[in-house]
Amino acid sequence: MRCKEHCAKSKELFGEEGESYHKWIDSYAALGYRHRLILHHKEGIEVGIQLFGEKARKHLEQHVIDDYSMNTPCIEIPTIEQLRKDSNYPEGFKFWLDSWF
């Protein structure tokens, strides 16, 4: 989803767009969909909460769920470790993720 779409969904669900939260979590979007490996997980959401406060949690969680649900239904927000083990990511992404964390 694009930032505008995330903001519209946040407005619908939470009464505010939360644009700064969505821009922050997608700040590495220039890397393509592998940008999700940097902040789109439980630990990334916790970093966002440290930066923006607890009010950001619902926006960030919904953002991650929506992004991962584009390919397959996302029931649970993954951890970094779960992403590392996820067989849906090619080996190159696992190597890339390991080099970051």
C-alpha contacts under 8 A as a table, 3 or more apart, distances in Angstrom:
res1	aa1	res2	aa2	distance
1	M	5	E	6.02
1	M	6	H	6.53
1	M	66	D	7.48
1	M	67	D	6.26
2	R	5	E	5.30
2	R	6	H	6.37
3	C	6	H	5.05
3	C	7	C	6.06
3	C	19	E	7.36
3	C	22	H	6.18
3	C	23	K	6.65
4	K	7	C	5.11
4	K	8	A	6.20
5	E	8	A	5.09
5	E	9	K	6.23
6	H	9	K	5.19
6	H	10	S	6.16
6	H	17	E	7.81
6	H	22	H	6.88
6	H	63	H	6.42
7	C	10	S	5.05
7	C	11	K	6.10
7	C	16	E	7.84
7	C	17	E	4.38
7	C	18	G	6.21
7	C	19	E	5.78
7	C	22	H	7.25
8	A	11	K	5.07
8	A	12	E	6.22
8	A	17	E	6.23
9	K	12	E	5.03
9	K	13	L	6.07
9	K	17	E	7.58
10	S	13	L	5.11
10	S	14	F	5.37
10	S	15	G	6.78
10	S	16	E	6.06
10	S	17	E	5.06
10	S	18	G	6.69
10	S	59	H	6.25
10	S	62	Q	7.90
11	K	14	F	5.44
11	K	15	G	4.45
11	K	16	E	4.33
11	K	17	E	4.55
11	K	18	G	7.76
12	E	15	G	5.90
12	E	16	E	7.68
14	F	17	E	7.79
14	F	59	H	7.95
18	G	21	Y	5.46
18	G	22	H	6.53
18	G	56	A	7.42
18	G	59	H	6.59
19	E	22	H	5.20
19	E	23	K	6.10
20	S	23	K	5.16
20	S	24	W	6.04
21	Y	24	W	5.13
21	Y	25	I	6.25
21	Y	48	G	7.45
21	Y	52	F	7.65
21	Y	56	A	6.56
21	Y	59	H	7.04
21	Y	60	L	6.62
22	H	25	I	5.35
22	H	26	D	6.21
22	H	59	H	7.55
22	H	60	L	6.94
22	H	63	H	7.10
23	K	26	D	5.23
23	K	27	S	5.83
24	W	27	S	4.98
24	W	48	G	7.94
25	I	28	Y	7.74
25	I	39	L	5.98
25	I	40	H	7.05
25	I	44	G	7.95
25	I	48	G	7.58
25	I	60	L	7.37
26	D	29	A	5.20
26	D	35	H	7.27
26	D	36	R	7.66
26	D	39	L	7.84
27	S	30	A	7.86
28	Y	31	L	5.94
28	Y	35	H	5.26
28	Y	38	I	7.73
29	A	32	G	5.55
29	A	33	Y	7.00
29	A	35	H	5.33
29	A	36	R	7.86
30	A	35	H	7.43
31	L	34	R	6.16
31	L	35	H	5.35
32	G	35	H	5.87
33	Y	36	R	5.98
34	R	37	L	5.57
34	R	38	I	7.80
34	R	93	F	7.24
35	H	38	I	5.65
35	H	39	L	7.51
35	H	40	H	8.00
36	R	39	L	5.91
36	R	40	H	4.76
36	R	41	H	7.85
37	L	40	H	5.92
37	L	41	H	7.38
37	L	80	I	7.66
37	L	83	L	7.33
37	L	97	L	6.67
38	I	41	H	7.83
38	I	44	G	7.17
38	I	97	L	7.89
39	L	43	E	7.34
39	L	44	G	4.15
39	L	45	I	6.84
40	H	44	G	5.89
40	H	45	I	7.07
40	H	64	V	5.53
41	H	44	G	5.22
41	H	45	I	6.29
41	H	64	V	7.13
41	H	77	I	6.03
41	H	78	P	5.14
41	H	79	T	5.11
41	H	80	I	6.16
42	K	45	I	5.16
42	K	46	E	6.36
42	K	77	I	6.20
42	K	78	P	6.08
42	K	79	T	5.08
42	K	80	I	7.38
43	E	46	E	5.08
43	E	47	V	6.44
43	E	79	T	6.47
43	E	80	I	6.99
44	G	47	V	5.08
44	G	48	G	6.38
45	I	48	G	4.99
45	I	49	I	6.28
45	I	57	R	6.88
45	I	60	L	6.12
45	I	61	E	6.91
46	E	49	I	5.00
46	E	50	Q	6.30
46	E	57	R	7.94
47	V	50	Q	5.07
47	V	51	L	6.37
48	G	51	L	5.04
48	G	52	F	5.94
48	G	53	G	7.54
48	G	56	A	7.13
48	G	57	R	7.66
48	G	60	L	7.61
49	I	52	F	5.16
49	I	53	G	4.63
49	I	54	E	5.33
49	I	55	K	7.61
49	I	56	A	5.94
49	I	57	R	6.10
50	Q	53	G	5.67
50	Q	54	E	7.76
52	F	55	K	7.29
52	F	56	A	6.05
53	G	56	A	5.97
53	G	57	R	7.78
54	E	57	R	5.52
55	K	58	K	6.99
56	A	59	H	5.43
56	A	60	L	6.13
57	R	60	L	5.24
57	R	61	E	5.96
58	K	61	E	5.21
58	K	62	Q	6.04
59	H	62	Q	5.26
59	H	63	H	6.05
60	L	63	H	4.97
60	L	64	V	6.29
61	E	64	V	5.29
61	E	65	I	6.21
61	E	77	I	7.37
62	Q	65	I	5.06
62	Q	66	D	5.97
63	H	66	D	5.22
63	H	67	D	6.16
64	V	67	D	5.15
64	V	68	Y	6.14
64	V	77	I	6.95
65	I	68	Y	5.37
65	I	69	S	5.86
65	I	74	C	5.73
65	I	75	I	7.50
65	I	76	E	7.56
65	I	77	I	6.47
66	D	69	S	5.05
66	D	70	M	6.48
66	D	74	C	7.68
67	D	70	M	5.57
68	Y	71	N	6.23
68	Y	72	T	6.75
68	Y	73	P	7.20
68	Y	74	C	5.83
69	S	72	T	4.95
69	S	73	P	4.43
69	S	74	C	4.82
70	M	73	P	7.27
74	C	77	I	7.16
78	P	81	E	7.91
78	P	82	Q	5.72
78	P	83	L	6.46
79	T	82	Q	5.13
79	T	83	L	6.39
80	I	83	L	5.17
80	I	84	R	6.27
81	E	84	R	4.99
81	E	85	K	6.41
82	Q	85	K	5.16
82	Q	86	D	5.95
83	L	86	D	5.00
83	L	89	Y	7.92
84	R	94	K	5.66
84	R	97	L	6.84
84	R	98	D	7.38
85	K	94	K	7.82
86	D	89	Y	6.01
87	S	90	P	7.20
89	Y	92	G	8.00
89	Y	93	F	6.10
89	Y	94	K	6.83
90	P	93	F	5.50
90	P	94	K	6.70
91	E	94	K	5.02
91	E	95	F	6.27
92	G	95	F	5.16
92	G	96	W	6.14
93	F	96	W	4.82
93	F	97	L	5.94
94	K	97	L	5.04
94	K	98	D	6.09
95	F	98	D	5.11
95	F	99	S	6.26
96	W	99	S	5.18
96	W	100	W	6.60
97	L	100	W	5.21
97	L	101	F	6.29
98	D	101	F	5.29
